[in-house]
Amino acid sequence: MRKILAYPLTVIYFIFFGLTLVIFHPIQWICLRIFGYHAHKVSVDWLNFFLLRCLNLLGTRFSFNNPYNIPTNRPCIIVANHQSMYDIPPIIWYMRKYHAKFISKKELGKGIPSISFNLKYGGAALIDRKDPDQALKAIQNLAKSSEQNGRSVVIFPEGTRSRTGHPKKFQTGGLKVLFKGIPSAIVVPISINNSWKTLRYGKFPMGIGTHMKFQVHEPIELAGKDHDTLIQQIEKTITEAIIV
């Protein structure tokens, strides 16, 4: 019965999801071209707010627990496990005052209204997974920009999404590049639970009634830390809070 109900709700969701992307594409363009970065950033924040409201049509709920007063005048390296593409809008919205930028595969940088525009012009690193040199340079450039502008970077060190919620082993290369390139950063671990359930049946129909939970863990000063030891600590903190 639940899956049967998911079919019409998914159709309704896709209609509103698509409309949201189409509407916000010209809004982003106007904000960026006429008013600059900060106006564009606000438009992206609200885009993601409405993407969350679209997910509400599927009965999706969000709990984002951040009990820490994280400074906004310094860059953060936000490290999280990765369960679905729907991990991203809640992080952008609930962590919006930290100006979060993402590392994304280059294929998403074209052809998708609103999303591709933001990735291309909003400060993300678009990487070619088949070209390690290009990927390294893109992440280094993102790190340099973050250090200079006090903006944050989001990285999913598992590399690919966990389709069952079970955490995958962290790949350390990207983290080490960010640690080296953003020495003034605060590291913010986040554990994500239940996001994978939005795609429990695949792309169609979508899962309904999902309660996505985001737990922000105690921020860690990067300065003076051994990077290998820190990565192990972060991975342990994040994975221990994942409930499957």
RAQUI-V303085 format. One record per pair of residues at least 24 apart in sequence whose C-alpha atoms are under 7 Angstrom apart, sorted by sequence separation. I is the first residue (numbers start at 0). J is the second residue. D is the distance in whole Angstrom. If there is no record, write none. Layout:
I:J:D ; I:J:D
//
This chain:
104:128:7 ; 189:213:7 ; 190:214:5 ; 71:96:7 ; 189:214:5 ; 190:215:7 ; 71:97:6 ; 189:215:5 ; 188:215:6 ; 189:216:6 ; 188:216:5 ; 164:193:7 ; 187:216:7 ; 187:217:7 ; 188:218:7 ; 164:195:6 ; 187:218:5 ; 163:195:6 ; 186:218:6 ; 187:219:7 ; 162:195:6 ; 185:218:6 ; 186:219:5 ; 16:50:7 ; 185:219:6 ; 186:220:6 ; 142:177:6 ; 146:181:5 ; 185:220:5 ; 186:221:6 ; 145:181:7 ; 184:220:7 ; 185:221:6 ; 16:53:6 ; 51:88:7 ; 139:176:7 ; 143:180:6 ; 184:221:6 ; 15:53:6 ; 50:88:7 ; 142:180:5 ; 143:181:7 ; 183:221:7 ; 142:181:6 ; 182:221:7 ; 183:222:7 ; 182:222:6 ; 12:53:6 ; 47:88:5 ; 139:180:6 ; 12:54:7 ; 12:56:6 ; 47:91:7 ; 48:92:6 ; 12:57:7 ; 47:92:6 ; 188:233:6 ; 44:91:7 ; 190:237:5 ; 8:56:7 ; 9:57:7 ; 44:92:6 ; 189:237:6 ; 8:57:6 ; 188:237:6 ; 192:241:6 ; 190:240:6 ; 191:241:7 ; 192:242:7 ; 44:95:6 ; 99:150:7 ; 100:151:6 ; 101:152:6 ; 102:153:7 ; 175:226:7 ; 190:241:6 ; 98:150:5 ; 99:151:5 ; 100:152:5 ; 101:153:5 ; 102:154:6 ; 97:150:6 ; 98:151:6 ; 99:152:5 ; 100:153:6 ; 101:154:7 ; 97:151:6 ; 99:153:6 ; 169:234:7 ; 74:145:6 ; 74:146:6 ; 166:238:6 ; 81:155:6 ; 74:149:4 ; 75:150:7 ; 76:151:6 ; 77:152:6 ; 78:153:6 ; 79:154:7 ; 80:155:6 ; 73:149:5 ; 74:150:5 ; 75:151:4 ; 76:152:5 ; 77:153:5 ; 78:154:5 ; 79:155:5 ; 81:157:7 ; 72:149:6 ; 73:150:7 ; 74:151:5 ; 75:152:6 ; 76:153:6 ; 77:154:6 ; 78:155:6 ; 80:157:7 ; 83:160:6 ; 82:160:5 ; 165:243:6 ; 81:160:5 ; 82:161:5 ; 164:243:6 ; 81:161:6 ; 82:162:6 ; 82:164:6 ; 80:166:7 ; 24:112:6 ; 24:113:4 ; 23:113:6 ; 21:112:6 ; 20:112:5 ; 21:113:7 ; 20:113:5 ; 76:184:6 ; 86:194:6 ; 75:184:5 ; 76:185:6 ; 77:186:6 ; 78:187:6 ; 79:188:6 ; 85:194:7 ; 74:184:5 ; 75:185:5 ; 76:186:5 ; 77:187:5 ; 78:188:5 ; 79:189:5 ; 80:190:6 ; 73:184:6 ; 74:185:7 ; 75:186:6 ; 76:187:6 ; 77:188:6 ; 78:189:6 ; 79:190:6 ; 80:191:6 ; 83:194:6 ; 75:187:7 ; 79:191:7 ; 82:194:6 ; 83:195:5 ; 82:195:5 ; 59:207:6 ; 58:207:6 ; 59:208:5 ; 60:209:6 ; 61:210:6 ; 62:211:6 ; 63:212:6 ; 64:213:6 ; 65:214:7 ; 57:207:5 ; 58:208:4 ; 59:209:5 ; 60:210:5 ; 61:211:5 ; 62:212:5 ; 63:213:5 ; 64:214:5 ; 65:215:5 ; 67:217:7 ; 57:208:6 ; 58:209:7 ; 59:210:6 ; 60:211:6 ; 61:212:6 ; 62:213:6 ; 63:214:6 ; 64:215:6 ; 9:204:6 ; 9:205:6 ; 6:204:5 ; 5:204:6 ; 5:205:6 ; 5:206:7 ; 5:207:6
//
